[in-house]
Amino acid sequence: MQIYLDHSATTPPRSEVVAYVSQLLTEEWGNPSSLHQWGQRAAMVIETARVQVASLVNAREPESIIFTSGGTEADNLAILGIARQYSTPQHLIISSIEHPAISEPVACLEAQGWEVTRLAVNGQGRINPWDLKAAIQSNTVLISIIYGQSEIGTVQPIEELSNIAHDHAILFHTDAVQSAGRLSIDVQRLPIDLLSISSHKIYGIQGAGALYVRPGVDIDPLLLGGGQEGKKRSGTQSVGIIGGFGLAAELAVREMATESSRLIGLRDRLFDLMADCPYVIPTGDRLYRLPHHVSFVINDPFQTSETEKITGKMIVRQMNLAGIAISAGSACHSGKLSPSPILLAMGYSEKEAIKGIRLTLGQNTTREDIDWTAMVLKQVLNRLMPQLVIAK
């Protein structure tokens, strides 16, 4: 039995998307910047996708969508595209649990003299809006807070946070890579100025992403050259992949309400099935949570030299041998045996912060998959820590 529960790392491309991309690669391979019919047909594919992706966040102006190579580039474009407009370092605010695509470019700015405030989170990974209010300074130019955290599933109070930024006339960015297509996002209602999205998190093809830029907000480009994407992201667009991104976005909008409700039911079932297991502690906020996301820290009630060696990566390997794909924290740093900065920020010790695991559900996940996974995970943990007998 093969079960894939790592949808926060990447989702399998939908069959409709694969078929459409294949068609585009065969028929619409022109350069979208060319004036002849081959180029103009390709350009129409790009502009159709722009409308489809805009609908994912209810952006009324399709030109507010800038296509990128993925969520990481979109995040970098948001942070650095604002920062480059200032001749002298200013102040910016992020959370202490940002994805590296935010935390690393911010660290580079900090090394160049920028002042950075990293907001603390509680034990469930949530920011207190009052802390944001207190952190704002006269030279604060940008606030960037992740919408839904990829490692622990917690969803932030984005409406409150963005309203605070708006009230102080400060630009607000959110990394919505894990949230778009799973949660309803309305940039007409929320005062979000910049928002990052990724194709392969919503059953599109890897290699495409987008940055929503509210009309009237200016950003400097990171890439110079042909002047594509409204001169904000030079480089010949990947017509097939962007077209597939658009279709994936359209399908996500159509199915979001029903699918998110189904995933919440399966998510909560998995939490409930693991509730009698003394070897796992749920992480993140159970109420304010991504619909598809389950995460734990491995609990070590014995704290012997042998059980201390058990890590999240070890559990991932054991589950893989059983045909079940899960991950140890964020996929972007699952190759390193180092404490998770996200868990550390939430108050876990260094020993605990290497014991995090994540199980993320998707369109093909069934109730039977959840039941089988819970049984196997308990068996794996019972085998590694045999001093207690837990429910099978």
C-alpha positions in Angstrom: 0.0 0.0 0.0 1.5 3.3 -1.1 0.3 6.5 0.6 1.6 10.0 -0.1 1.2 12.4 2.8 3.6 15.1 1.9 1.4 17.5 0.0 3.0 20.6 1.7 6.3 19.7 0.0 4.6 19.2 -3.4 1.4 18.0 -4.9 1.0 15.5 -7.7 0.1 17.4 -10.9 -3.6 16.9 -11.8 -4.3 14.9 -14.9 -6.2 17.8 -16.4 -3.1 20.0 -15.9 -0.7 17.5 -17.3 -2.9 17.0 -20.4 -3.2 20.8 -20.9 0.5 21.4 -20.4 1.3 18.7 -22.9 -1.0 20.3 -25.4 0.6 23.7 -24.9 4.1 22.3 -25.2 3.1 20.8 -28.5 1.0 23.6 -30.0 1.7 26.9 -28.2 5.5 26.9 -28.0 5.9 30.5 -29.4 7.7 33.2 -27.5 5.0 35.3 -25.8 7.0 38.5 -26.6 6.9 37.9 -30.4 4.5 39.9 -32.5 3.6 37.1 -35.0 0.7 34.7 -34.5 2.8 32.0 -32.8 3.9 34.5 -30.2 0.5 36.1 -29.8 -1.2 32.7 -29.2 1.4 32.0 -26.5 0.8 35.5 -25.0 -2.9 34.7 -24.8 -2.1 31.6 -22.8 -0.1 33.7 -20.3 -2.9 36.3 -20.0 -5.6 33.7 -19.5 -3.5 32.1 -16.8 -3.1 35.6 -15.2 -6.8 36.0 -14.9 -7.2 32.4 -13.5 -4.5 33.0 -10.9 -5.9 36.4 -10.0 -9.2 34.7 -9.2 -7.5 32.5 -6.7 -7.1 35.5 -4.4 -10.0 37.6 -5.8 -7.7 40.1 -7.4 -9.8 42.2 -9.8 -6.9 43.4 -11.9 -5.1 40.5 -13.7 -2.1 42.7 -14.2 -1.6 42.6 -10.4 -0.2 39.1 -10.9 3.5 38.8 -11.7 4.6 35.3 -12.7 7.8 34.0 -11.2 9.7 30.7 -11.1 8.0 29.7 -7.8 7.1 30.8 -4.3 10.7 31.4 -3.3 11.3 33.9 -6.1 7.9 35.6 -5.3 9.0 36.0 -1.7 12.4 37.4 -2.6 10.8 39.8 -5.1 8.4 41.1 -2.5 11.1 41.6 0.2 13.9 42.8 -2.0 11.7 44.6 -4.5 10.6 46.9 -1.7 13.9 47.2 0.1 15.8 48.3 -3.1 13.7 51.4 -3.3 15.5 52.9 -0.3 18.9 54.4 -0.4 19.5 53.9 3.3 18.5 51.0 5.6 15.0 51.1 7.1 13.1 48.8 9.5 11.0 45.8 8.6 9.0 43.2 10.6 8.6 39.5 10.1 7.6 36.6 12.3 10.0 34.2 14.0 8.5 31.3 12.1 8.9 32.5 8.5 9.9 30.2 5.6 13.6 30.5 4.7 12.4 32.2 1.4 11.6 35.1 3.7 14.0 34.8 6.6 17.1 34.5 4.5 16.7 37.5 2.3 15.7 39.5 5.4 18.9 38.3 7.1 20.9 39.5 4.1 19.2 42.9 4.4 20.1 42.9 8.1 23.7 42.3 7.3 23.5 45.4 5.1 22.3 47.6 8.0 18.6 47.1 8.0 16.9 46.9 11.3 14.7 43.7 11.7 12.1 42.8 14.3 11.2 39.1 14.5 7.9 38.8 16.3 7.6 36.0 18.9 4.9 33.4 18.7 3.1 31.4 21.4 3.4 27.7 22.0 0.9 27.1 19.1 2.9 29.3 16.7 0.4 32.3 16.7 1.4 35.9 16.7 -0.2 38.3 19.2 -1.4 41.3 17.1 -0.5 43.6 20.0 3.1 42.6 19.6 3.0 43.8 16.0 1.6 47.2 17.1 4.3 47.5 19.7 7.0 46.7 17.1 6.1 49.4 14.6 8.6 52.2 14.3 8.6 55.5 12.4 10.9 53.9 9.8 9.0 50.6 9.4 8.5 50.2 5.6 7.4 46.5 5.3 5.7 43.8 7.4 5.8 40.2 6.2 3.9 37.5 8.0 3.4 34.0 6.7 -0.3 33.1 6.2 -0.2 29.4 7.0 3.0 27.9 8.4 4.3 24.9 6.4 5.9 23.0 9.2 3.3 23.3 12.0 0.2 24.2 10.1 -0.8 27.3 12.1 -2.7 30.0 10.4 -2.0 33.6 11.5 -4.6 36.3 12.2 -3.8 37.9 8.9 -6.9 40.1 8.8 -5.9 41.8 12.1 -2.2 42.0 11.3 -2.8 43.5 7.8 -5.3 46.0 9.2 -2.7 47.1 11.7 -0.2 47.6 8.9 -2.8 49.5 6.9 -3.7 51.7 9.8 0.0 52.7 10.0 0.4 53.1 6.2 3.0 50.3 6.1 3.1 47.8 3.3 2.0 44.2 4.2 3.2 41.0 2.5 2.2 37.5 3.2 3.7 34.2 2.1 0.4 32.3 1.1 2.1 29.4 -0.6 0.6 26.9 1.8 -2.7 28.7 2.1 -3.8 29.7 -1.5 -6.1 27.1 -2.9 -6.8 25.7 0.5 -8.2 28.7 2.3 -10.4 31.4 0.8 -8.3 34.6 0.4 -9.8 37.9 -0.7 -7.4 40.7 -1.4 -10.4 43.0 -2.0 -11.4 42.6 1.6 -8.0 42.2 3.2 -5.5 45.1 3.0 -2.7 42.8 1.7 -0.3 44.6 -0.6 1.9 41.7 -1.7 1.1 38.0 -1.6 3.1 34.9 -2.8 1.7 31.8 -4.4 3.2 28.6 -5.9 1.9 26.4 -8.7 3.1 23.0 -7.4 1.3 23.4 -4.1 -2.1 23.5 -5.8 -1.6 20.5 -8.2 0.2 22.5 -10.9 3.7 21.9 -12.4 6.8 22.8 -10.5 8.6 25.9 -11.8 5.9 28.6 -11.7 4.8 30.9 -9.0 3.2 34.4 -8.7 3.4 37.5 -6.7 0.2 39.5 -6.3 1.1 43.3 -6.1 -1.8 45.6 -5.2 -2.3 48.3 -7.8 -0.5 51.4 -6.8 2.3 49.5 -5.0 5.7 49.8 -6.7 8.5 47.2 -6.5 11.9 47.1 -8.1 12.7 44.1 -10.3 15.3 41.5 -9.3 16.0 40.5 -12.9 16.7 42.9 -15.7 16.6 42.2 -19.4 13.6 41.8 -21.7 11.1 43.6 -19.5 8.5 40.9 -19.3 5.8 40.8 -16.6 5.3 44.6 -16.7 9.1 45.1 -16.4 9.0 43.5 -13.0 10.4 40.1 -13.9 12.5 39.8 -17.0 12.9 36.5 -18.8 10.9 34.6 -21.4 7.9 33.1 -19.6 7.4 29.3 -19.5 4.1 29.2 -21.4 3.3 25.5 -20.7 4.0 25.6 -17.0 2.2 29.0 -16.5 -0.7 27.8 -18.5 -0.9 24.7 -16.2 -0.7 27.0 -13.2 -3.7 28.9 -14.4 -5.8 25.8 -14.9 -4.8 24.4 -11.5 -5.8 27.8 -9.9 -9.2 27.7 -11.7 -9.9 24.1 -10.5 -8.8 25.0 -7.0 -11.3 27.9 -6.9 -14.1 25.7 -8.1 -13.4 22.9 -5.6 -12.0 24.7 -2.6 -15.0 24.8 -0.3 -15.9 21.1 -0.7 -12.3 19.8 -0.7 -11.2 21.9 2.3 -14.1 20.6 4.3 -13.3 17.0 3.4 -9.6 17.5 4.3 -10.5 19.0 7.7 -12.5 15.9 8.5 -9.6 13.6 7.6 -7.1 15.9 9.3 -9.0 15.8 12.6 -9.6 12.1 12.3 -5.8 11.5 12.1 -5.3 13.7 15.2 -8.0 11.8 17.0 -6.5 8.4 16.1 -3.1 9.4 17.4 -4.5 10.9 20.6 -4.0 7.7 22.6 -0.3 7.4 21.5 2.1 8.6 24.3 4.9 9.0 21.8 3.5 12.0 19.9 2.6 15.6 20.9 0.6 17.6 18.4 2.2 20.8 17.3 0.7 24.0 16.0 -2.8 25.4 16.6 -5.7 22.9 16.4 -8.3 25.6 15.7 -6.4 28.0 13.5 -4.9 25.5 11.2 -4.4 24.6 7.5 -7.1 22.2 6.4 -4.7 19.5 5.2 -2.0 19.7 7.9 -1.1 17.3 10.8 2.1 17.6 12.7 3.7 16.2 15.9 6.8 16.2 18.0 8.0 12.8 19.0 7.6 12.5 22.7 10.4 10.6 24.6 9.0 9.6 28.0 12.1 7.5 28.8 14.9 9.9 27.8 17.5 7.2 27.6 20.6 7.4 25.4 18.9 5.1 22.9 15.5 6.9 22.7 17.2 10.3 22.5 18.6 9.2 19.2 15.1 9.0 17.7 14.6 11.9 15.3 11.9 13.1 12.9 14.1 12.0 10.0 14.3 8.5 11.5 10.5 8.2 11.6 10.3 9.5 8.0 12.6 6.7 6.9 10.7 4.0 8.8 7.4 5.2 7.4 8.9 5.2 3.9 9.9 1.6 4.3 6.2 1.0 5.0 5.2 2.8 1.8 4.0 6.0 3.4 5.5 9.4 2.6 5.7 12.0 5.4 8.3 14.6 6.2 10.4 15.9 9.0 9.5 19.5 9.3 9.8 21.8 6.3 10.9 20.0 3.1 13.3 22.9 2.4 15.6 21.8 5.3 14.6 18.2 5.8 18.1 17.2 4.6 19.8 18.7 7.6 19.9 17.1 11.0 19.6 20.4 12.9 16.9 21.7 15.3 13.9 23.2 13.5 14.0 27.0 14.0 10.2 26.9 13.9 9.9 24.6 16.8 12.7 26.5 18.7 10.7 29.7 18.2 7.7 28.0 19.7 9.6 27.1 22.9 10.7 23.5 22.2 14.1 22.5 23.4 16.9 21.6 20.9 16.4 17.9 21.6 12.7 18.2 20.9 13.2 20.4 17.9 14.8 17.6 15.9 11.9 15.3 16.5 9.2 17.0 14.5 7.2 15.2 11.8 4.6 16.4 9.4 1.8 14.6 7.5 0.0 16.6 4.9 -3.1 15.4 3.1 -4.3 15.9 -0.5 -7.0 15.2 -3.1 -6.3 11.5 -3.3 -6.1 10.9 0.5 -8.9 8.6 1.7 -10.3 7.7 5.1 -8.7 4.3 4.7 -5.3 6.0 4.1 -5.7 7.9 7.4 -6.6 4.8 9.3 -3.7 2.7 7.9 -1.2 5.5 8.5 -2.2 5.9 12.1 -1.8 2.2 12.7 1.6 2.0 11.0 2.9 5.1 12.7 1.9 3.7 16.1 3.6 0.4 15.2 6.8 2.2 14.1 6.9 4.2 17.4 6.1 1.2 19.5 9.0 -0.7 17.9 11.4 2.1 18.4 10.3 2.7 22.0 9.2 -0.8 23.2 8.9 0.0 26.9 5.2 0.9 26.6 2.4 -0.9 24.7 0.2 1.4 22.8 -3.0 0.9 20.9 -2.5 -0.7 17.5 
